[in-house]
Amino acid sequence: MRIFDIIISLSILIILAPLFFAVALILKVTGEGKVFYLQERQGRFGRAFKILKFATMLENSPNLGSGSITSKNDNRILPVGKYLRKSKINELPQLINILIGDMALIGPRPQVERDLLGVEKAELEVIQQIRPGLSGVASIIFRDEETLLQNYDDPRLMYDTKIAPCKAKLEFWYVKNRSARLDIMLLILTMHAVFVKNSQMIFKFYPSLVFASELIEDL
């Protein structure tokens, strides 16, 4: 699948070059004037790498508020940033991470080390056997994570005790069931989730994952 990842990510970068240029220009003249944001994440075998995103928050945001956890209407989000985050355009620079081999198109989402404290070590070892992905099963299901966290006084506690363990189970399931067919389906479901708010399509194809839907309903 590595060749597939390279071909697809390079093609998308070429097609979306005008969009990249427009977003870069807007970010340069608004907010803090920064275009890209680099953050250390845990990759394959737990190796750290720098993930690339469009800048959507205050530069010092990791040291403010809830740290690496972001909720909807977080006051650290820049004016243009909320639109980039909602549309997931802020994630597109990670196509460069895919080209250089840090990531894949589909896989477990790479996390900052702090956000893995709620994950069991045995599960994490399995999850980190493969390259992390731009999208994946947990990314699709928890696409609206920021909205889920906005109603809690302590979003960090909710993330560590509820969301992180659930994400880990989803990523564990992916690794154990990984195939080219699954990756293609998750790519299609990712695009569907981007355009259809609160999409439940993934549960129709993979009903064994309904436990995550039940958790979201309880949050």
N, C-alpha and C positions, 0 to 999 in steps of 0.2 A: 504493500500500500504506500510505501515511501515515494515511489515514482508518481503515483496517482496524486498524492498530497502536493508534490512539487509542481506538477502540471496545472492542477486546479488553482492552487494559491497564486502561482505566477500569472495565470490567465486573469484571475479576478483583480490582481494588482494592476495589470495593464488596462483592463476595462474601466476600473474605478479611479484611474489616475486623475481625471478632472475633478472628481469628488474629493480626493485626497488634497489636491491643491486648494480647492475652495475652502475646505475645513481648516487647513493649515493657515490660510490667509485670515480667516475669521478669528481663529484663536490668537493669532499674532497681534491683532489689533484690539482684542478684548481681554477681559480678565486680567491675568498676570503676565500676558504676553508670551506664554510658553505653549509650544505646539504639542510636544510629546511628554509622556510621563513614564519613567522607568521604575519598576518595582521588583524587588527580589522575590521570587517564588520557588517552591519546591518542585523539581522536575523528576525525570526518570531516575530511579534508584535513590531518590532523595537529594539529588544534586541541585544546588541552587543555580538559578539563571535569572536574567533580567527580562521581565515581560514588558512589551511595548504597547502603549495605549495613547490615544489622544488625551491631552490634559483636560479633565473635566472638573477638577476640584482644586482647592487651595493647595499650593505646593507643600505646605507644612501640615496638611490634613492628617497624615499618619500619627502625628503627635498631638492631635486635637480631638476632642469629643470621644467618640467610640472607636477611634483608631482605624483598623482595617475594615470594620463593619460599617456599612452605609445604609441608612434608611431613607425612604422617600421624603423629600422636602428637607433633607439634611442641609444645614446652613453653611456647610463647607463646599457645597456644589456651586460651581460658577454658573452665571446666567445661561450661557450657551451650552454648558455641560449637561444640564438636565435633558435637553433635547437629544444630545449625542448618546446619553446613557439609555434613554427610553427606546431609541431606535437601534441601539447596540452598534452604532457607527463607531463609537469610541474603541471598540474591540478590534476593528479591522486592521490596524497596524500589526497585529499579531500574525498576520499572513507572512510578515518578514521573519518572525520567530520560526514559522513553519519552514520557510526556505532554508534557513541556516541550521535546521535540525533540532531546535529546542522543543518543538511542539509538532503535533499532527492536526489534521483538520478535525478529526473526531477522537475523543479520548477523555479521561478524567480531567476535570478542570484543575489547573495548577493553583495551589493555595499558598498564602504566606504562612510561615512556620507557626505563627501564633494561632491561626485558625484551624490547626490540626490537633489542638489539645483535646477536642471532644471526640477524636477518632481512635478506635482501638488499634493498638500496634500491629496485631496480626492482619487486620483488614488493610491498614496503610501499606504494609509490605507487599501485599498482592497488588493493590492499586498502583503503586509506584514501579511496577515491573515494566510498564510501557510508557511511551511518550504521552505527556498531557495534551489535551485537545483544545482547539479554539471553541468547540462546542461538544456537547455530549449529553448523556441521558439526564444527569443532574442539572445541567445548564438549561435544558428544555423545561423540565418540571419546575425548577425554581427560578424561572425567568423573571418573575415579579417579586423576587426576594425582598427588595427594598420596601415595597408596600407592606409586606407581611410584618416587617420589623418596626414599622413606624408607630404602631399602637402600643409599644412596650417601653416602659421607663428604663429598662435595662436590656437593650437589644443584644448586648454582648452575651449576657447570661442565656437568653433565648437561643442565640446562635449556637453556643457551646453545648447546650443540653438537649436541644431538639433538632435544629437544622443540620449541624455538622454531622451527627451520627446518621441521620437519614440520608444525606448526600453520600456518605461513605458506603452505605449499603447499596445505593444505586450504582455507584462507581464500581463496587465489588462485583455486582451483577453483570455490569458491562464487560469487565475483564474476563469473567468466567464464560461469557456467551459471545465473545468478540468474533466477528466474521466480516468479510467484505460486504455481504448482504446487509448485516446490521448497520455497518457504517453508512452505507448508501441510504438506508431508511432513516437513520438519525439526521443525515444531511437534509433530507426532504422535510422531516418533521421540524428541524430547526428553522427552515425558511417559512414553514407554515406558522410556527409560533411567533415569528417576527411580525407577520402580517395579520394574524388572528389573535386578538387579545383573549387571554384566559383559555387558550386552546387545550382541549382534553384529548386530542387525537392520539397521543402517545399511549394512553391507557387502553384505547381500542385495539391497538396492535400488540401491546404487551400488558395484558391484564394482571400479570403477576406483580406489577409495579404499583398497583392501586394503593398499597400501604402508604405511599408518599402523598397521594391525593387526600387520603384520610387525615394525615398529619396536617396538611395545609389547611383543611377545613376546620381543624381544631385550633389553629393558631389565631 
